Amino acid sequence: MPIDAATSALNLSFPPTTSATGFVVPQSRSFTVSVNPVVLFSILDHYLRRQEKQHRVIGTLLGVRSEDGSEVEVRNCFPVSHDETKDNQVAVDMEYHRNMFELHKKVNAKEVIVGWYATGSNLNQWNALIQDFYSREVMPPFQAIHLTMDTDLKNDEKLLGVKTYVSAPIGISAKPENCLFLPVPCDVKYFDAERSGLDLLASAKNDINRSTSLISDMDNLEKTIVAVQEMLERVTEYVNKVLDGSIPANNTIGRFLMDTISVVPKIDKVEFEKMFNGHLQDLLMVSYLANMTRTQLAIAERLQLLV
């Protein structure tokens, strides 16, 4: 899909939106974007597998929207091949993009196209042209989300610098290359089941070789208990400082503490220790049976080779 570009993209004020009646109205409600960690890992993997002379990569973002369109959750993505030339032209493989989306709908019909991603932190004329293409792929009246990831770590914090934008056309006669880009709030949203995996990956930053290994169930239990104990000590220290007047009380933190304490069941200390020890014994039994099964399978495999 070759497109000519004569101007650059601008980064000015928040673009207006189109109401259900077709009238253009100012954007008044808040707009937020949440990104699943799987999307970030997929973008990094795509960037690492890029061609030798390719400076950046792009792809399609998939996810869900709230009923009023004010919240967008990016859950998945897939790469799309493209080519940028020095004469202000960009080519996007539209057929591959649409075939991939049709295959994805067979697996998860709820996820729709919400925008696109690109590596690098700069917004240029190619971003405006690709944004125009994805704006036609997103179901109206919603806008396409543009996500950028600074894989070169050129920001001051030396982080990936994940940012999201929306756009709107400007000028008397709207052209694809004339648009406004405005940052919108973005955060990383993960499920509770993904927390352990993310913590394990994050622990590799403290290793010289930037590598880590899986820990056993007992080590994971010990690590969790230590973390809970540290949080309880931190909360106790804060409450004591509030009681003796060292720091002022915070009503918001107080309400959170009351909500947390209210859900804790009232159990006798002896009964709690009995329940905890019973659960620990069950965990040890499951771990023992799993190791025994693994050993028996290894022995059976060796005997099979001898026969």
C-alpha positions in Angstrom: 0.0 0.0 0.0 2.3 2.9 -1.2 1.2 6.3 0.1 2.9 9.6 -0.5 3.6 12.0 2.5 4.4 15.7 2.1 4.0 16.9 5.7 4.8 15.7 9.2 2.5 14.8 12.1 1.8 17.3 14.9 1.4 16.8 18.6 -1.1 19.5 19.7 -4.4 19.5 21.6 -6.9 16.7 22.3 -8.9 15.8 19.1 -12.7 16.0 19.0 -14.9 13.0 18.7 -18.0 12.2 16.6 -21.2 11.5 18.4 -23.9 9.0 17.4 -25.8 11.7 15.5 -22.7 12.6 13.4 -21.9 16.0 15.0 -18.4 16.7 16.2 -18.3 17.3 19.9 -15.4 18.2 22.2 -13.7 15.4 24.1 -14.8 15.8 27.8 -14.7 12.3 29.4 -11.5 10.6 30.5 -9.8 8.2 28.2 -7.5 5.4 29.4 -5.6 2.5 27.8 -4.4 -0.6 29.6 -1.9 -3.0 28.1 -1.4 -6.7 28.9 2.3 -7.7 29.5 1.9 -10.4 26.7 1.6 -7.5 24.2 4.8 -5.9 25.4 6.7 -9.2 25.2 5.3 -9.9 21.7 6.5 -6.4 20.5 10.0 -7.0 21.9 10.1 -10.4 20.2 9.0 -8.9 16.9 11.7 -6.2 17.2 14.5 -8.8 18.0 13.5 -10.8 14.9 13.4 -7.9 12.5 15.4 -7.7 9.3 19.0 -6.5 9.5 18.4 -3.1 7.8 15.0 -2.5 9.4 15.0 0.3 12.0 11.6 -0.3 13.5 8.6 -2.7 13.3 4.9 -2.2 13.4 1.9 -4.5 14.1 -1.8 -4.6 14.9 -3.2 -4.3 18.4 -6.2 -6.4 19.5 -8.4 -5.9 22.5 -11.7 -4.9 23.9 -13.4 -1.6 24.7 -15.9 -0.5 27.3 -19.4 0.3 26.3 -18.9 4.0 26.2 -15.4 3.6 24.6 -13.6 5.5 27.4 -11.5 2.4 28.3 -9.5 0.3 26.0 -7.8 -3.0 27.1 -5.1 -4.2 24.7 -4.9 -8.0 25.1 -3.0 -9.2 22.1 -1.2 -8.2 18.9 0.5 -9.6 15.8 3.2 -8.2 13.6 2.6 -6.7 10.1 5.4 -6.3 7.5 5.9 -2.8 6.2 8.5 -0.8 4.2 9.6 2.8 4.6 11.4 4.6 1.8 13.5 7.8 1.7 11.1 9.4 -0.7 8.3 9.7 2.0 6.5 6.5 1.1 5.4 3.6 3.3 4.0 0.3 2.2 1.9 -1.9 4.6 0.9 -5.5 3.8 -2.8 -5.1 4.2 -3.7 -8.5 2.9 -1.5 -10.2 5.6 -3.0 -7.9 8.2 -6.6 -8.9 7.3 -5.8 -12.6 7.0 -4.2 -12.6 10.4 -7.2 -10.8 11.9 -9.6 -13.3 10.4 -7.6 -16.2 11.8 -7.5 -14.6 15.2 -11.3 -14.1 15.2 -11.7 -17.8 15.0 -9.8 -18.2 18.3 -11.2 -15.2 20.1 -14.2 -13.5 18.5 -14.5 -10.9 21.3 -11.2 -9.2 20.5 -11.3 -6.5 17.8 -8.8 -4.2 16.2 -8.1 -1.3 18.5 -5.0 0.2 16.9 -1.4 -0.4 16.1 2.0 -0.4 17.6 5.5 0.8 16.5 8.9 0.7 18.0 10.7 3.9 18.6 9.7 7.1 20.3 9.5 9.6 17.4 6.3 10.6 15.6 6.9 11.3 11.9 5.0 11.5 8.6 4.9 7.6 8.4 3.1 7.4 11.7 0.4 9.7 10.4 -0.1 7.6 7.2 -0.2 4.3 9.0 -2.6 5.8 11.6 -4.9 6.8 8.8 -5.0 3.2 7.6 -5.8 1.8 11.0 -8.4 4.5 11.6 -10.4 2.9 8.8 -9.9 -0.6 10.3 -11.3 0.3 13.7 -15.0 0.2 14.1 -16.5 3.7 14.0 -17.0 6.0 15.9 -14.0 4.8 18.0 -10.5 6.0 17.3 -7.4 3.9 16.6 -4.9 3.7 19.4 -1.2 4.2 18.5 1.3 2.5 20.9 5.0 3.3 20.8 7.8 1.5 22.6 11.2 3.1 23.0 13.4 0.0 22.3 16.5 2.2 21.9 16.1 3.4 25.5 16.7 7.0 24.5 14.6 8.4 27.3 16.0 9.8 30.5 14.8 6.9 32.7 16.4 4.3 30.4 13.1 2.5 30.3 11.0 1.1 27.4 8.9 4.2 27.5 5.5 2.7 26.5 3.2 5.5 25.4 -0.2 5.6 23.7 -1.8 8.2 21.4 -5.0 9.0 19.6 -5.3 11.2 16.5 -7.7 13.4 14.6 -7.4 15.1 11.1 -6.7 18.9 10.9 -6.9 21.4 8.1 -9.5 22.8 5.8 -9.3 19.7 3.5 -8.5 16.7 5.6 -5.5 14.7 4.3 -4.1 11.4 5.7 -0.7 12.9 6.5 -2.2 15.9 8.4 -3.2 14.8 11.9 -2.8 15.5 15.6 -1.3 13.1 18.0 -2.2 13.4 21.7 -0.9 11.2 24.5 -3.5 9.4 26.6 -3.0 7.7 30.0 -1.6 4.2 29.7 -0.8 1.5 32.3 0.1 -2.2 32.3 -2.7 -4.5 33.5 -2.1 -8.1 34.4 -4.1 -10.9 36.0 -3.2 -12.4 39.4 -2.1 -15.6 37.7 0.5 -13.7 35.7 2.0 -12.0 38.8 4.3 -14.9 39.7 5.7 -15.1 36.2 6.4 -11.4 36.0 8.1 -11.4 39.4 10.3 -14.3 38.2 11.3 -12.4 35.1 11.9 -9.2 37.1 14.3 -11.1 39.4 16.7 -11.7 36.5 17.7 -8.0 36.5 19.7 -8.6 39.7 21.7 -11.4 38.1 24.9 -10.7 36.3 24.0 -13.0 33.4 20.4 -11.6 33.3 19.0 -15.1 33.8 16.8 -16.9 36.3 15.5 -20.3 37.1 12.2 -21.7 38.4 12.0 -22.1 42.1 10.4 -25.0 44.0 7.0 -24.8 45.6 8.5 -24.7 49.1 10.8 -21.9 48.1 7.9 -20.0 46.5 5.9 -20.4 49.7 8.7 -19.2 51.8 9.2 -16.2 49.6 5.5 -15.3 49.8 5.4 -15.6 53.6 8.5 -13.3 53.9 6.8 -10.7 51.5 3.6 -10.8 53.6 5.5 -10.4 56.8 7.4 -7.4 55.4 4.1 -5.8 54.3 2.6 -6.4 57.8 5.7 -4.8 59.5 5.4 -1.8 57.1 1.7 -1.3 57.9 2.4 -1.7 61.7 5.1 0.9 61.6 2.8 3.3 59.7 0.0 2.8 62.2 2.3 3.3 65.2 3.6 6.6 63.7 0.1 7.8 63.2 -0.9 6.9 66.8 2.1 8.7 68.3 1.6 11.8 66.1 4.8 11.4 64.1 3.0 11.6 60.8 -0.5 12.9 59.9 -3.3 10.4 59.3 -4.4 9.6 55.8 -8.1 8.9 55.5 -7.7 7.0 52.2 -5.1 4.7 53.7 -7.2 4.2 56.8 -10.2 3.1 54.7 -8.1 0.6 52.7 -6.8 -0.8 56.0 -10.3 -1.1 57.4 -11.5 -2.8 54.2 -8.6 -5.3 54.4 -9.1 -6.1 58.1 -12.9 -6.5 57.6 -12.4 -9.4 55.2 -10.0 -11.3 57.5 -12.0 -14.1 59.2 -12.0 -14.3 63.0 -10.3 -17.6 63.7 -8.8 -18.9 66.9 -4.9 -19.0 66.9 -4.8 -22.7 67.7 -7.4 -23.5 65.0 -5.5 -21.3 62.5 -2.2 -23.1 63.2 -4.0 -26.5 62.8 -5.5 -25.5 59.4 -2.1 -24.1 58.2 -0.2 -27.2 59.2 -2.8 -29.4 57.5 -2.6 -27.4 54.3 1.2 -27.5 54.5 1.1 -31.3 54.9 -1.2 -31.6 51.8 1.2 -29.5 49.8 4.2 -31.6 50.8 2.3 -34.8 50.0 1.4 -33.5 46.5 5.0 -32.5 46.0 6.2 -35.9 47.1 3.8 -37.8 44.8 4.8 -35.6 41.9 8.5 -36.3 42.4 7.7 -40.1 42.8 5.8 -40.1 39.5 8.6 -38.3 37.8 11.1 -40.8 39.1 9.0 -43.8 38.0 8.6 -42.3 34.5 12.3 -41.8 34.2 13.0 -45.4 35.3 10.4 -46.8 32.9 12.0 -44.8 30.1 15.4 -46.3 30.9 14.0 -49.8 31.1 12.3 -49.3 27.7 15.7 -48.4 26.2 17.3 -51.5 27.6 14.5 -53.7 26.1 
